[in-house]
Amino acid sequence: MTGALCLVWAACASAGDEPPTERPIHRFLRVEISPDAALVASVEGDSPIGGFYPTIRDLVIRRIDNGAATTIALPCGRSRECWPDSPTWSPDGSRLSFTLRTPGSHARSVYSVAADGSGLAKLLDFGGTIEDLRYGPDGRLAMLATANAIKEVGATEAGAPVAGDLDAKTPQQRIAVIEAGALHWASAPDLFVYEYDWRPSGKGFVGTASPGNGDDNWWTAKLYAFSEQDAAARVIYSPATPRQQLAAPKVSRDGRTVAFIAGI
């Protein structure tokens, strides 16, 4: 009986297909639809086997009506850490702006490309991290930027080496606006801003922020109003309890209401 079972197993093994090869997972890291809902921009790539984040990432613009796709040719090519991110459409939908990481560093540049994928233009070079690009009602481009960044933004990112002056101030992520090819800071230098939104007037912002190390103090962030003119910060809401965390601030179109998520 045992011999018969072995013969059956051998026959099935020789006649059957080989085990399926494990394939990488295609992940969409960012998706942004155009104002007229005709196009969708995405940052995407294949995750390595056993990994999560794609090592090679593409910026793609697709037509919604027929699915036609245009992959944007990046200045640093399809190489490791040549990563596009934070795609955002201009108010009229004619151009797409995005950040691009300089491979081997924390530095970012900001680029703009036409909706059909042509006319790539550099808007800014910056020696630090940039994320969350947002066009204001007047067409200006804002972002969250960290000058002289020593690590990638986020508590889950690898920490910076502990070296040098241990009392030196931690680099802070701040709201900034591109003006004449340079950054104009629009939030206070002693606050780490986590999330933000334009005011409808285009004059200032609201955002969640806290002083100190941004990786440690999100739990105590408060809601601030920022004056773009002098970057002054004014607290407009403090958590009701130490366990309440604020997120996703949004300003109504008339500017009278600020909505946010308060998790406990």
C-alpha positions in Angstrom: 0.0 0.0 0.0 2.8 2.3 0.9 4.6 1.6 -2.4 1.4 2.3 -4.3 1.0 5.7 -2.7 4.6 6.5 -3.5 4.1 5.7 -7.1 0.9 7.9 -7.3 2.8 10.8 -5.6 5.7 10.5 -8.1 3.4 10.4 -11.1 1.5 13.5 -9.9 4.7 15.4 -9.1 6.1 14.7 -12.5 2.9 15.6 -14.4 1.9 18.6 -12.3 3.0 22.2 -12.7 5.8 23.7 -10.8 5.0 25.8 -7.8 4.0 29.3 -8.9 6.7 31.9 -8.8 6.2 34.7 -6.2 5.6 38.0 -8.0 6.2 41.5 -6.7 3.2 43.6 -5.7 2.5 46.7 -7.7 1.7 49.5 -5.3 0.2 52.9 -5.7 1.8 55.2 -3.2 0.1 58.5 -4.2 -3.0 59.2 -6.3 -4.2 62.6 -7.3 -7.1 63.4 -9.6 -7.2 66.6 -11.7 -9.7 69.3 -11.0 -11.7 68.5 -14.1 -11.7 64.7 -13.3 -10.2 63.9 -16.7 -6.7 62.8 -15.5 -5.2 61.0 -12.6 -1.6 61.2 -11.5 0.0 58.4 -9.5 3.3 57.5 -7.9 3.7 53.8 -8.2 6.1 50.8 -8.4 6.7 47.2 -7.8 7.6 46.1 -4.2 10.5 43.7 -3.9 9.8 40.2 -2.7 9.6 40.3 1.1 9.5 44.1 1.1 6.8 46.8 1.1 8.0 50.1 -0.4 9.0 50.0 -4.1 12.7 50.7 -4.7 12.0 52.0 -8.2 9.1 54.5 -8.5 7.4 56.1 -11.5 5.2 59.1 -11.9 2.4 58.3 -14.3 -0.5 60.4 -15.7 -3.5 58.5 -17.0 -6.6 59.6 -18.9 -9.7 58.4 -17.1 -11.8 58.0 -20.3 -9.5 55.5 -22.0 -6.8 54.6 -19.5 -3.9 55.9 -21.8 -0.8 56.3 -19.6 2.2 58.6 -19.8 5.2 57.9 -17.6 7.2 61.0 -16.8 10.9 60.8 -17.7 12.6 61.9 -14.5 16.0 63.8 -14.5 17.6 61.1 -12.3 16.1 58.2 -14.3 14.6 55.0 -12.9 17.2 54.5 -10.2 17.0 53.7 -6.5 15.9 56.7 -4.4 15.1 58.8 -7.5 11.6 59.1 -6.0 8.8 61.3 -7.2 6.2 62.2 -4.5 3.4 64.6 -3.5 1.9 65.1 -7.0 -0.6 68.0 -7.0 -2.5 69.7 -9.8 -2.6 73.4 -10.5 -6.0 75.0 -9.9 -6.8 75.0 -13.6 -5.5 71.4 -14.1 -3.0 72.5 -16.8 0.1 71.4 -14.9 1.2 68.8 -12.3 3.8 69.7 -9.7 5.7 67.1 -7.7 8.8 66.6 -5.5 11.8 64.6 -6.5 14.3 63.1 -4.1 18.0 63.4 -4.9 19.4 59.9 -4.7 21.7 59.3 -1.8 20.5 62.3 0.2 17.5 63.9 1.9 17.5 66.8 -0.5 14.5 67.5 -2.7 13.6 69.4 -5.8 10.2 70.6 -7.0 9.3 70.1 -10.6 6.3 70.9 -12.8 5.0 69.2 -16.0 2.2 69.8 -18.4 -0.9 67.6 -18.2 0.2 65.7 -21.3 3.6 64.9 -19.8 5.6 67.5 -21.7 7.4 70.6 -20.6 9.2 69.4 -17.5 10.5 72.4 -15.5 12.3 72.7 -12.3 10.7 75.1 -9.8 13.1 74.7 -6.8 16.2 73.0 -5.5 16.2 72.5 -1.7 18.8 71.0 0.7 16.2 69.2 2.8 12.9 67.3 2.8 9.7 68.5 1.1 6.3 67.0 1.2 2.6 67.8 1.0 2.6 70.2 -2.0 -0.6 72.3 -2.1 -1.7 75.0 -4.5 -3.4 78.0 -2.9 -6.5 79.9 -4.2 -4.2 82.4 -5.9 -2.1 79.8 -7.7 0.9 79.8 -5.4 2.5 76.6 -4.3 3.0 75.7 -0.6 4.6 72.8 1.1 6.0 71.3 4.3 9.8 71.7 4.2 12.6 70.8 6.6 15.9 72.7 6.0 19.1 70.7 6.6 17.2 67.5 7.2 19.2 64.8 8.9 16.6 62.0 8.3 13.4 61.4 6.3 10.2 62.8 7.8 8.2 60.4 10.1 8.6 58.5 13.3 8.8 55.2 11.4 11.7 56.3 9.3 15.3 55.4 10.3 16.6 57.7 13.0 19.6 60.0 12.5 23.0 59.0 14.0 23.5 60.5 17.5 26.6 62.6 17.0 27.9 66.2 17.4 26.3 68.8 19.6 23.7 66.9 21.6 22.1 70.2 22.6 21.7 71.4 19.0 18.1 72.2 17.9 16.2 69.6 16.0 15.4 70.5 12.4 11.8 71.6 12.2 9.3 71.0 9.4 7.7 74.3 8.5 5.1 75.6 6.0 6.8 77.4 3.1 5.7 79.0 -0.2 7.7 79.1 -3.4 8.3 82.7 -4.5 10.7 83.6 -7.3 12.4 80.3 -7.2 13.1 80.4 -3.5 11.2 79.4 -0.3 9.4 81.9 1.8 8.8 80.5 5.3 5.2 80.9 6.5 5.2 79.2 9.9 7.2 79.8 13.1 10.8 78.4 13.3 10.2 76.7 16.7 7.2 74.6 15.7 7.2 71.2 13.8 4.1 71.3 11.5 2.5 68.0 10.8 -0.4 68.9 8.6 -1.7 72.2 7.2 -4.3 73.8 4.9 -4.5 77.1 3.1 -7.0 79.8 4.3 -9.5 80.5 1.5 -8.2 84.1 1.2 -4.7 82.7 0.4 -3.3 84.8 3.3 -2.1 82.4 5.8 -2.6 78.8 7.0 -4.0 76.6 9.7 -2.1 73.5 10.9 -1.3 71.0 13.6 2.1 71.6 15.2 4.1 71.2 18.4 7.6 72.4 19.6 10.5 70.0 19.9 11.3 66.8 18.1 8.6 66.1 15.5 8.9 62.3 16.0 8.2 62.6 19.7 5.5 65.2 20.1 2.7 64.6 17.7 0.7 63.3 20.7 0.6 66.9 22.1 0.1 68.8 18.9 -2.2 71.8 18.9 -4.2 73.5 16.2 -2.5 76.8 15.1 -3.3 79.7 12.8 -0.3 81.0 10.9 0.2 84.5 9.5 2.0 84.2 6.2 3.3 87.7 6.5 5.4 87.2 9.6 5.1 83.5 10.3 3.5 84.2 13.6 1.6 81.4 15.3 -1.6 81.6 17.3 -3.2 78.6 19.1 -6.8 78.2 18.1 -7.5 74.8 19.7 -5.7 72.7 22.4 -6.5 69.0 23.0 -9.1 68.5 25.7 -7.1 65.7 27.2 -3.5 64.5 27.0 -4.8 61.4 25.0 -6.5 63.5 22.3 -4.5 63.8 19.0 -5.4 66.2 16.2 -5.1 65.5 12.5 -6.2 66.6 9.0 -7.1 70.3 9.5 -9.4 71.7 6.8 -10.7 75.2 6.4 -14.2 75.9 5.0 -14.5 77.9 1.8 -15.8 81.0 3.7 -12.9 80.7 6.1 -15.1 80.7 9.2 -14.8 77.0 10.2 -11.8 74.8 10.8 -12.5 71.1 10.9 -10.1 68.4 12.1 -10.0 64.9 13.4 -9.5 64.4 17.1 -8.6 60.8 18.0 -8.5 59.5 21.5 
